Amino acid sequence: MGEAGPARRPATHQAAAWGLTVLTLAVLAAALVFTVLNTSRIGMGRIGLGAILSAAVLLYAVSGRMIVSRRPDNAIGWLLGSIGLSVATSMFAEQYALYGVATAPGAVPAAKAVGCLAPVGAFATVLLMFCIVLLFPDGHLPSPRWRPVLWATVVVFAGWGTQQFQADTTVTGGLTNALQAGDATYPNPVGFLPRHGWYSDLLTVIFVLAVFTVIAVVASVFARRRGASPERRQQLAWLGYVGALSVTWILGLVLANWVASSLSNSWLGSILWGLIVVTPVVGIPVACVVAVLKYRLYDLGRIVSRTVSYAIVTGLLVGVYAGLVLLATGLTGRTSPVAVAGATLAAAALFGPLRSRVQRRVDHRFNRARYDAERMLAAFAARLTEELDADAVTEDLARSVHTALGPAHVSIWLSRPPA
């Protein structure tokens, strides 16, 4: 009887994980049904954002299920699955309310009350993401001393969540503000907290607490990294890469807005905003799966070098393209299709050699292991053309492999031709 508990626990975990996944997919399916019914009320931008969020729900649900199936005691998998459910809930609530308020008024019950769940789902999503950062990658706090930070995070988002019960407020939707896009906003039907007075002072205190909490959550990553093993540092580097990439896109959008507001509203602003949304949507679950399951854990240097090199190459090619088009426009006084085609062909012709040169420079800086391995392989190949003794070649090969990879043992099997 004493062994029944541990044996039953994995089965219970798997059943709960499957239940969470099935519930998430059911809520997402309902949200997509109402989104199709509300197509006439929302624009293509909101539909595109809904498609991205739908993909995010599937990605978080699948990655959470994958981690729970292999590491059921790690809270990261459960948090990822819960994020999928919170995003799906927010999508469903605002689409359900939009349908019951504007598309087909009165067709569904309690439309306005259900719509109040949309911002709650959005708040829950952000809270769960903060918890992932705080508990990453093993599902535990860096030490018991960080427990107040976890509770402060919960208090902050719970306090902000109470704004859904503030009087004289307007319900606009959740993650996509679909109600606002469909001109279907309505007064909060469950508001009973005062608009001003003591509640406003409480929100100010919560805001101050939130600032310190965000700083503490970020500091927890560096605290966990200090004194960590090389493997743990590599796990943390995956999440740090996603965060750094997201910050880069945000700074790019701010810079574009600072240079000219027209840039932030142009195709460049749309691309940067899409990258800001897609990077954490895709990056966080992928980083969690790689870090927790340790699959291809040490490929981050290769990914970073590719990201940097393609960003540099893209910037240079865009500069070449714009320069050639502007030069042709200045000479002829008008934009010629021939000039545009010529600039496109020139940029395409430069892509290959430019990418190779930039990749070598970037590998030298960001992916040193690959750079050193290629140099060692080239040196071995050069020595191989001058060496005829099989034993010397074998010894040189074993020494090169040991230097490049540092294995515990090196064995070389040689097949000799029959006499």
Residue pairs with C-beta under 8 A, 6 or more apart in sequence:
9 72
10 72
13 68
13 72
14 68
14 69
14 72
17 64
17 65
17 68
17 69
17 72
17 77
17 78
17 81
18 65
20 61
20 64
20 65
20 78
20 81
20 82
20 85
21 61
21 64
21 65
21 81
23 85
24 57
24 61
24 81
24 84
24 85
24 88
25 61
27 85
27 88
27 89
27 92
28 54
28 57
28 58
28 88
28 91
28 92
30 92
30 96
31 54
31 88
31 91
31 92
31 95
31 96
32 54
34 92
34 95
34 96
34 98
34 99
35 42
35 47
35 50
35 91
35 95
37 95
37 99
37 103
37 104
38 95
38 98
38 99
38 102
38 103
38 178
38 182
39 47
40 103
41 98
41 102
41 103
41 181
41 182
41 183
41 184
42 98
42 178
42 181
42 182
43 181
45 181
46 176
46 177
46 178
46 181
49 175
49 176
49 277
50 91
50 176
50 178
52 277
52 278
52 281
53 87
53 91
53 175
53 176
53 281
54 91
55 281
56 84
56 87
56 281
56 282
57 84
57 87
57 88
57 91
58 84
59 84
59 281
59 282
59 285
60 80
60 81
60 83
60 84
60 87
60 285
61 80
61 81
61 84
61 85
62 285
63 77
63 80
63 285
63 286
63 288
63 289
64 77
64 78
64 79
64 80
64 81
64 82
64 83
64 84
64 285
65 77
65 81
66 77
66 289
66 293
67 74
67 76
67 77
67 80
67 288
67 289
67 292
67 293
68 74
68 77
68 78
68 81
70 293
71 77
71 139
71 292
71 293
73 139
74 138
74 139
74 292
75 131
75 135
75 139
75 140
76 132
76 135
76 136
76 137
76 138
76 139
76 288
76 292
77 288
77 292
79 128
79 131
79 132
79 135
80 132
80 284
80 285
80 288
82 124
82 128
83 125
83 128
83 129
83 132
86 121
86 122
86 124
86 125
86 128
87 121
87 125
87 175
88 121
89 117
89 121
89 124
90 117
90 118
90 119
90 120
90 121
90 122
90 125
90 174
90 175
91 118
91 121
91 174
91 175
91 176
93 114
93 115
93 116
93 117
93 118
93 120
93 121
93 174
94 115
94 118
94 173
94 174
94 175
94 176
94 177
94 178
94 179
95 178
96 108
96 111
96 114
96 115
97 111
97 112
97 114
97 115
97 118
97 171
97 173
97 179
97 184
98 115
98 173
98 178
98 179
98 182
98 184
99 107
99 108
99 111
100 106
100 107
100 108
100 109
100 111
100 112
100 114
101 111
101 112
101 115
101 179
101 184
101 186
102 179
102 182
102 183
102 184
103 182
112 171
112 186
112 189
113 189
113 190
115 171
115 173
115 179
115 186
116 164
116 171
116 188
116 189
116 190
118 171
118 173
118 174
118 175
118 179
119 161
119 164
119 171
119 173
119 174
120 161
120 164
121 174
121 175
122 174
122 175
123 157
123 160
123 161
124 157
124 161
125 175
126 157
127 153
127 154
127 157
129 280
129 284
130 153
130 157
130 214
130 217
131 150
131 153
132 284
132 288
133 217
133 218
133 220
133 221
133 239
134 141
134 146
134 149
134 150
134 153
134 217
134 220
135 141
136 221
136 224
136 235
136 236
136 239
136 288
136 291
137 232
137 235
137 236
137 239
137 288
137 291
137 292
138 292
141 147
141 149
141 150
141 220
142 220
142 223
142 224
143 223
146 216
146 220
146 223
149 213
149 216
149 217
149 220
152 209
152 212
152 213
152 216
153 213
153 217
155 206
155 209
156 206
156 209
156 210
156 213
159 202
159 203
159 206
159 209
160 203
160 206
160 210
162 193
163 169
163 203
164 188
164 190
165 188
165 190
165 191
165 192
165 193
166 188
166 191
166 193
166 194
166 195
166 199
167 188
167 191
167 192
167 193
167 194
167 195
168 187
168 188
168 191
168 195
169 187
169 188
169 191
169 195
170 185
170 186
170 187
170 188
171 179
171 185
171 186
171 187
171 188
171 189
172 179
172 180
172 185
173 179
173 180
173 181
179 185
179 186
193 199
194 200
221 236
221 239
221 240
224 232
224 236
225 232
225 233
225 236
228 236
231 294
231 297
234 297
234 298
234 300
235 291
235 292
235 294
235 297
236 291
237 300
238 287
238 290
238 291
238 297
238 300
239 284
239 287
239 288
239 291
241 283
241 287
241 300
241 303
241 304
242 279
242 280
242 283
242 284
242 287
245 279
245 283
245 307
246 276
246 279
246 280
246 283
249 272
249 275
249 276
249 279
250 276
252 272
253 264
253 269
253 272
253 273
253 276
256 263
256 264
256 268
256 269
256 272
257 263
257 264
257 269
263 269
264 272
289 295
290 296
290 297
291 297
301 366
301 367
301 368
301 369
301 370
302 367
302 370
304 366
304 367
305 359
305 362
305 363
305 366
305 367
305 370
306 359
308 362
308 366
309 355
309 358
309 359
309 362
309 363
310 355
312 358
312 362
313 351
313 354
313 355
313 358
316 350
316 354
316 358
317 347
317 350
317 351
317 354
320 343
320 346
320 347
320 350
321 343
321 344
321 346
321 347
324 339
324 342
324 343
324 346
325 335
325 339
325 340
325 343
328 335
328 336
328 339
328 342
328 343
329 335
329 336
329 339
332 339
360 371
363 370
363 371
363 374
364 371
372 404
373 404
376 400
376 403
376 404
377 400
377 404
379 400
380 396
380 397
380 400
383 396
384 393
384 396
387 393
387 396
390 414
394 412
394 414
397 412
398 410
398 412
401 407
401 410
402 410
